[in-house]
């Protein structure tokens, strides 16, 4: 879908042809927009044929040159209006495709692709201007047990509710996204380790207060969090690995807690 050698039309056909995308909330609007696009394309083709045929008509020889030119101008104006509408529709389709490719369909948060793009940008900015940033890795405790004991529907609802808290509690400049499964990543620009820990403690506490309900089933969720600060001379992948190590320590130390990574040497 995202290959650089594929046209927008090919990307869209591939996206809509994949049944796995039908659960995406953008699927139906994209399908409708694509149908509208094809209908407009047929109309434009028909108008073009009519315009070509019109050029060859000679039966209206009695019309003055001015009348014939005015009629052509009206036809061209109509085609131009349709073309403008078509261009706007294609622009909207492009934006919708980009949105779908950068966000997780279940939670609505940014996906790994978007997170990696921002991590690369933030690392470059940190190197150029010597500005700090931190990364937090967050994992829902005992999530497999939640799925096994209560079913995947409730498990998905837990993911949605945790995502809602993350989105509400992070600061405006932060970015949170679903890293994979029950694991989330939070990017905290312009933030050192201690301040990042304060932000994540607020998030940990808010998630611990959640009560998720589906029918008569209710469940609470807790999270373990590892936080690491980017160190000059290292990559963002190194920082993620440090946060992962801290996350593992939080799990082993009893869960529902935050651990800070030791600065790499």
C-alpha positions in Angstrom: 0.0 0.0 0.0 2.8 2.4 0.7 5.2 1.4 -2.1 6.8 4.5 -3.6 6.3 3.1 -7.2 2.6 2.6 -6.8 0.1 5.3 -7.9 -2.5 6.6 -5.5 -5.2 4.6 -7.4 -3.2 1.4 -7.0 -2.6 2.0 -3.3 -6.3 2.6 -2.8 -7.3 -0.5 -4.7 -4.9 -2.5 -2.6 -6.2 -1.0 0.6 -9.9 -1.6 -0.2 -9.2 -5.1 -1.6 -7.7 -6.3 1.7 -10.5 -7.7 3.9 -8.4 -7.2 7.0 -9.0 -3.4 6.6 -12.8 -3.7 6.8 -12.6 -3.2 10.6 -10.9 0.2 10.1 -13.4 3.0 10.8 -12.0 4.8 7.7 -12.8 1.9 5.4 -16.4 2.8 4.6 -15.7 6.5 3.9 -12.8 5.6 1.7 -14.9 3.1 -0.2 -17.6 5.7 -0.8 -15.0 8.3 -1.9 -13.4 5.8 -4.3 -16.8 5.0 -5.8 -17.5 8.7 -6.2 -14.1 9.1 -7.9 -14.8 6.3 -10.4 -18.2 7.8 -11.2 -16.6 11.2 -11.8 -13.9 9.7 -13.9 -16.6 8.1 -16.1 -18.4 11.4 -16.4 -15.3 13.3 -17.3 -14.5 10.6 -20.0 -18.0 11.0 -21.4 -17.8 14.8 -21.4 -14.4 14.5 -23.2 -16.0 12.3 -25.9 -18.9 14.7 -26.3 -16.4 17.6 -26.6 -14.4 15.7 -29.2 -17.6 14.9 -31.2 -18.7 18.5 -30.9 -15.6 19.7 -32.6 -16.4 17.6 -35.7 -20.0 18.7 -36.0 -20.7 21.0 -38.9 -24.5 20.9 -39.0 -24.8 24.2 -37.1 -23.0 26.2 -39.8 -25.6 28.9 -39.5 -24.4 29.7 -36.0 -22.2 32.7 -35.7 -18.6 32.2 -34.7 -19.2 34.0 -31.5 -22.1 31.7 -30.6 -20.0 28.6 -31.2 -17.1 29.9 -29.2 -19.4 30.8 -26.3 -20.9 27.3 -26.3 -17.4 25.8 -26.3 -16.5 28.0 -23.4 -19.5 26.9 -21.4 -18.6 23.2 -22.0 -15.0 23.9 -21.0 -16.1 25.7 -17.9 -18.2 22.7 -16.9 -15.3 20.4 -17.4 -13.1 22.7 -15.3 -15.6 22.6 -12.4 -15.7 18.8 -12.5 -11.9 18.7 -12.7 -11.6 20.9 -9.6 -14.0 18.8 -7.7 -12.1 15.7 -8.8 -8.7 17.2 -7.6 -10.2 18.0 -4.2 -11.6 14.5 -3.9 -8.2 13.0 -4.7 -6.5 15.3 -2.1 -9.0 14.2 0.5 -8.4 10.5 -0.4 -4.7 11.0 -0.1 -5.1 12.5 3.4 -7.4 9.7 4.4 -4.9 7.1 3.2 -2.1 8.7 5.1 -4.2 8.8 8.3 -5.1 5.1 7.9 -1.5 4.1 7.3 -0.2 5.9 10.4 -2.8 5.0 13.0 -3.8 1.8 14.8 -7.4 0.8 13.8 -8.4 -0.5 17.2 -7.2 2.3 19.5 -6.9 5.2 17.1 -3.4 6.0 18.5 -0.4 6.3 16.3 1.1 3.0 15.1 4.7 1.9 15.1 5.3 3.5 11.7 4.3 7.0 12.9 6.3 6.5 16.1 9.4 5.6 14.3 9.1 8.6 12.0 8.8 10.9 15.0 11.6 9.1 16.9 13.9 9.7 13.9 13.0 13.4 13.8 13.4 13.9 17.6 16.8 12.1 17.5 18.0 14.4 14.8 16.8 17.4 16.7 18.5 16.3 19.9 21.8 15.8 18.1 21.6 19.1 16.3 20.5 21.3 19.2 21.5 19.2 22.2 18.0 19.0 23.5 16.8 16.1 25.8 14.0 13.7 25.1 12.8 10.6 26.9 11.0 7.4 25.9 8.6 5.4 28.0 7.6 1.8 27.2 4.3 0.8 28.8 2.9 -2.7 29.1 -0.5 -3.9 30.4 0.0 -6.3 33.2 -1.2 -9.9 32.8 -3.0 -9.0 29.6 -2.9 -12.7 28.4 -4.8 -13.7 31.5 -7.4 -11.0 30.7 -7.9 -12.5 27.2 -7.9 -16.1 28.5 -10.3 -15.5 31.4 -12.7 -12.9 30.0 -12.4 -13.2 26.2 -10.8 -11.1 23.5 -13.7 -8.7 23.3 -13.0 -7.5 26.8 -9.3 -7.6 26.1 -9.8 -5.2 23.2 -12.0 -3.0 25.4 -9.1 -2.8 27.9 -6.8 -1.7 25.1 -9.2 0.9 24.0 -9.7 2.3 27.5 -6.0 2.3 28.3 -5.4 4.2 25.0 -8.1 6.7 25.9 -6.3 7.4 29.2 -2.9 7.7 27.5 -4.3 10.2 24.9 -6.0 12.2 27.6 -3.1 12.3 30.1 0.0 13.0 27.9 1.0 16.5 27.4 0.3 18.4 24.2 3.9 18.0 22.9 4.1 14.3 23.7 3.2 11.5 21.3 1.8 8.1 22.4 1.1 5.2 20.2 0.6 1.4 20.1 3.9 -0.3 19.8 2.4 -3.7 19.4 0.0 -6.1 21.2 -0.5 -4.7 24.7 2.6 -2.5 24.6 2.6 1.2 24.1 5.3 3.8 23.6 5.3 7.4 24.7 7.7 9.9 23.3 8.4 12.9 25.5 10.3 15.7 23.8 12.2 18.3 25.7 12.0 16.1 28.8 14.6 14.6 31.0 14.3 11.4 32.9 12.9 12.7 36.2 10.2 14.9 34.6 9.3 12.0 32.2 8.9 9.7 35.3 6.5 12.3 36.8 4.4 12.3 33.6 4.3 8.6 33.4 3.4 8.2 37.1 0.3 10.3 36.5 -0.6 8.0 33.6 0.1 4.8 35.6 -2.2 6.1 38.4 -5.0 7.0 36.0 -4.9 3.6 34.3 -4.9 1.8 37.7 -8.2 3.6 38.4 -9.9 2.3 35.3 -12.8 -0.1 35.6 -13.7 -1.7 32.3 -17.2 -3.1 31.8 -18.8 -5.3 29.1 -22.1 -6.6 30.1 -21.8 -8.1 33.6 -18.0 -8.4 33.3 -15.8 -5.8 35.0 -12.1 -5.7 35.2 -9.3 -3.4 36.4 -6.0 -3.0 34.7 -2.5 -2.0 35.8 0.6 -1.2 33.8 4.3 -1.6 34.2 6.4 1.2 32.7 10.1 1.6 31.8 11.5 5.1 31.1 14.8 6.0 29.5 16.4 9.3 28.5 18.2 9.7 25.1 21.9 9.9 25.6 24.1 11.7 23.0 26.1 9.4 20.8 23.4 6.7 21.0 20.5 5.9 18.7 16.8 6.0 19.4 16.9 2.2 19.2 19.4 2.1 22.0 17.0 4.3 24.1 14.1 2.0 23.3 16.1 -1.0 24.4 17.0 0.8 27.7 13.4 1.5 28.3 12.5 -2.1 27.6 15.1 -3.3 30.1 13.6 -0.9 32.7 10.1 -2.2 31.8 11.2 -5.8 32.4 12.6 -4.8 35.8 9.2 -3.2 36.6 7.5 -6.4 35.8 9.9 -8.5 37.8 9.6 -6.1 40.8 5.9 -6.6 41.2 4.2 -4.8 38.3 2.0 -1.6 38.5 5.2 0.5 38.9 7.7 2.6 37.0 11.4 1.9 36.7 14.0 4.3 35.3 16.8 3.1 33.0 20.4 3.4 34.0 22.2 5.8 31.7 24.3 4.0 29.2 28.1 4.5 29.4 
